[in-house]
């Protein structure tokens, strides 16, 4: 069908599927599969080829930034607009669990909700508390559910946050917002003990150590479930990023962001690839930007190419507000360029 679209400028999905089914009865079995074919063909026709080889990236990106004198737009801007057009918009029914009356107070913003299909449900029980937390599972390039993306914990969801960390074996927590930052009635409060230890619901969190450079504060914690000590303990490293100003769409420094990614990668490799919780004010734009940049660096490592459109689109399939703005989308390109420049300079 893609060959037909390219050669003839038209596509006949109905007759193509009809022909396939006449040759093999069970080729297309459900309405969902038939709809998926339409979506996939539409996306391929709209988006085209978006992967870029590493050795062609600098030249290609420079051309993408060039503003056309007639349209007064750039290829980069048009690509982002296409991305927005193929991003699925969540219906109320798709966020039914987050919208349950008992869960509404667990959401920092009702505008940014996780879809049911991507929810990270809590396992550890706590009294009459249910298993909902505003947190979505997201894939990295080489591992499913490598990330859990969440808003900064609310005062009433701190225990749920540590339950999440423990239940999913999250050995890293990345904090991309500032304390006391807020766009609602709920400021971003400190959710960890420093120093000493503190119990949050069934979870005991013990502060172990802290170190810092100009970009990142790292804190080490020991976490255990005091109601089920037989489950052992989890050592968790929190990375608090310092170089993202409160009301900026993108980090203050690309080098600082690369430093953050390198520190998280090094820690997770030493821990045996535990999951990473990423949180910002709303669990969207900033968190999605970090996840996207991580995916892109993995693409470079494993395939010697990058596909920023694909990386962001994949993340948006689980949460549509990941990488919210054109500035954040461009930052992903800029970070790849910075990384490749640093790599070539070694």
N, C-alpha and C positions, 0 to 999 in steps of 0.2 A: 504493500500500500504506500509506503514511503517512496519507493521507486516510481510508482504511478504519479504521486504528487509532484515529484521532481521533474519527471519527463513530460507530463501532460497538464500539470497545473490544476488537476482535479483529483479527488479521491472518492471511491465508491465503497464505503465500508460495508453497507448492507449486502451487496452482491458478492463481495469478496468473502465475507463470513458465510454467506449462503453456499458458496462454492466449496469452501473448506468443510463445512458440516455435511455436505453431500458426499464428500470423499471419506470423511471420518466422523461418525455420528457425535462423539463426545468432545469435539474440539472446543466449542464454546457452550458451556452448560448453564450459566446463570446470567441474570440481568446485570449483576455487578460486573461480571467479566466483559459483557458487551459495552457497558458504560466505560469501563477502564480502557478499552480499545480506542474509543472516541477521545478520551482524555489524553491518552498517550500520543495519538496521531496529531491532535491539536497542539500539544506541547512541542512535539518535534518540528512541526511546521512553523510555529511561532518563534521558537528559540534557536533553532539551528545548532551549529557546532559551537560550544562554549569552552571546550578544553584548550589549554595553551601549553605547549612544550616549554620547559624551563629555559632552554637556550633561546627561545623566541619571545620570552615574556616581556622584557624591557621594551623592545621595539613595538610589540603588539599593544602593550598598555599605553604607550605614548600616543599611538594612533587612536586608541579608544577615547583618549582625553580631548582630542582635537574637536573643536566646536565647528559644526557645519554652518557656513555663512547663510545658507538659505533657510534651514530649519531652526537655526539658533540653538541646536542641541548637539550633544555628543553621543557617540556609540555607547559609552558607559551609562549615561542617563537613560538612553532608550532600553538598554539591557535591564536596568533596574525597574523601569516601568513595565517591561515584559514580565519580569519576576513577580511584580505585584499582581499582574493580571492573571497569572497561573497559580498564585498562592490561594489555597482553599480558605474560604471564609467560614468561620465556625457558626453553626446554627445553635440555638438554645438547647436543642435536643442533644447535641454533641457534648455539651458541658453540664449534663443533667446532675451529675454527682456534686460538682462544685456549687451548683445552684440550689441544692437541697437546703431548706431552712436551717437545719442544724449545722450546716457547713459555711453559711454565709459569713459569719464572724471570723472564720479562719482565712478569709481572703483579704489581702491588703487593699486590692482594688478589684471592683467587679468588672472592670474593663479588660483585665488581663487574667483569663482563667485557663486552666489546663483542660484539654479535651479528655473525655473518659478513656479513650483508647490509649493515651500516653501516661496515665496516672501512675505514680509510684505509691502503692497502697502500703500503709503501715502494718507491721506484723506484730510487734511487741504490744501487749495489751496494757491499758492503764485505766483502771476503774471503769467508768461508764463512757470514757472517751471512745470515739469511733476510729476507723482506719483511714480517714481522709486527711491529706495535707496538700496544700497548693504546691505541687511539685510534679514535674514531667520528666519522663525518661527520654534521653536523646542518644543517638548513635555517634560514635567517632568514625573515622574512615575504615578502621580495621576491627572494630569491636562493637557489638550491639549493646545498647544501654550503658555506654561508658560514662555518660554524664547524667546527672540529675539537676535540673534547672528549677530554681525556686526564688520567690521574693525573699527579702530580708525577713527573718522571723518576727512575728508580732509578739508583744508581751505575753499574750495568751497561747502562743503556739511554740514557745521555746522548747518545751518538753517534747512536743511532736517533732521538732527539728532534730533533736538528738536521737529520738527513736528512729527517725529516717536514716540518719548517719549510721547508726549501729545495725539496723535491720538489713541494710543493703551493703554492708562492708565498705563504707566510704572512707578511704584512708586519707583523702585530701578534701579540704573545703576552701574554695576561692571566693573571697569577698571583694566585690567590685564597687561598692558604694561606701559612703562615709557614714560614720556613726552620727546619729541625730539628724541625718538627712531625711526629708519627708516631703511627699506630695499629697498627703492626706492627713487625717487626724492622728495617725500613728507614726511617731518618729522611729528611727532605726536605733534601737537600744542595744546595749552590749548583752550578748546571749551566752557568754562564757565566763568562768571564774578566772580571776587574775589578781593575786595569787590564790593558792589553796585549792579546795575542791568544793563542789556544790552539787546538790541533787536536783534534777529536773524530772519530776514524775518518777518513773522507775529507773531513770538513767543517772548514774553518778559520773560526773565529769571532773577530772583532776588535771589542773594546770601543771605541766612539767617544766617547760622552759620557753624562752623567747629569744629571738635574734632579729636583727634588722639591718637593711641597707637603705639607700636613699629611695629605692623603689618599692620595697616589699617588707612588711613585718611578718615573720613566721613564728607561729606559736605551736607548741606540741602539747597534746592532751592525751590522757588515758581515759577511755570510756568503757563502762560496763553496766550491765543490767543487774541491779541489786536484788531483783526478785527471781533471777535465774542465773546465779553465779556460775553454773555449770557451762554456760554459753561462752565463758572466757571473757577476754577484754580486747579492746581495739585501740591501737595507737593512731591518732589522727593528727595531721598537720594542717593548720589553717594558714592560708596565704592572704594577708590583707594588702591589697594593692593601693599604693598611696598616690599614684600619678594619674588620677582620673578626676578632674574637677567636677563639682556637684552638678553644674548646669551645662556641661559640655557633652556633645554627642559622642565624642571619640576621646581616647586617652591623650594625655598631654605629650607623651613621648612614645614613638614607635620602639626605640631601643629599650625603654623601660618595660614595655609590654612583652617584647621578646625575652627579656630577662625573667619576667614572671612565668611565661610559658616554659622556659628552660628549667626553672626551679621546680615547677609542678611536675614536669616530665621526669626529671632526675629522681624526685621523691617517689613518684609512682612506680618507676622502674625498680627502685630499691625495695618497695613494698610488695612487689609481685603483681602489679597491675590491679590495684583496688579501684573502685569507682571514684569519681570526682563530683562533689556537689558544687555547683556554681550559683552564686546568688548576687543579685543587685537589688535596686529599689523595687522594681516590679517583676523581676524574673523574665525580662524580655530582651530589649535591645542590647544592653551591655553584656548580659550573659550569653546571648546568641552570638555576639561578635567574638567573644573568647572561644566559644565552641567552634565557630567557623574557622577562625585562625588556626586553631589546633588541628582541625581536619586538613587544612591546606598544607601545613608543614608535614603532616603524615603523607599527603599525596606526593609532595616533593621527594620525601624519603623513599617511598615504596614504588612510585611510578614515574618519577622524573617529569611530572606535569602537574598543572593545577587547573581546577575548574571551579571558580568561585561561585558562578551561577548555580551549579549543581550542589555545592556544599551548603549554600544558604537555603536553596529550595528543599533539600533533604531535611534540614533542621525545621523549616517552616511546616513541613508535613506533620510534625508532632506538636508544633506550637507556632501559629502564624505570625506572632509579633517578634520572632527572633530576627535580629538585625533589622531595626525598624526604619532607619533613615538612609537616604542616599549617601550622607557623610559616613555612616558606619559601613555601608557597602564599599565605598571607595577606600576606606581605611583598610579593609581586607586586602585590596589590591596593593595599597601602599606598604602594608606590612610584608607581603610577599616580596615586593621589590627591595625593601630594606634588608630582609633576610638573605636574599640572593646576593645583594651587594656585599653584605658582611661575609658571606660564604666565599665569594670570589676574592675578597681582600685578605683572606687568611694565607 
